[in-house]
Amino acid sequence: MSIRKKFADMMQYHRTVRELNALDTRQLRDLGITRADIHDIARGKVL
């Protein structure tokens, strides 16, 4: 995997975590997500 691809993946991970953390608990619950799931979802391990 190239450095460019790794960097793009890392940026996407951080963007996803930031966007999910911006949601309130009720919005996350409506999506079926808990705060504990956010990092796994950002890594693509869930959903």
N, C-alpha and C positions, 0 to 999 in steps of 0.2 A: 504494500500500500504506500502510495507516495505521500510525501510531507504535505502537499497541497490538499489531498483527500483527507488526511488525518486532521488538518486544521479546519477544513470545512465541516467535518463531522463534529469536532469539538465545538465549533461555533453554533451548529444546529442544536447540540445538546444543551448548551447554556441558554440559547434562545427559548427552547422548549421549557426548561426549568423556570426561567424568568416569567414566561407567560402563564404557566400553570400556577406559580406562586402568587401571581397578581390576582387570581380569582379568589373569591371568598369561599368559606367552607360550604355554604349552601350551593353555590355554583358547582363546586367540585362534586358534591354529593349528587347533584342532578346528573352529572356525567358518569357517576359510578366510580369516582376516584376519591381516594383519601390522600391526605398530605404525605403519608408514608409511602404512597405509590409513585409520587412524582419523579423521583430519580430513576426508578425502574422503567417508567414509561418513557422518559427522555432517552434512556439507553436503548429503547425499543424492545425491552424484554416482556412487556405486558401489552395487552390489547392487540 
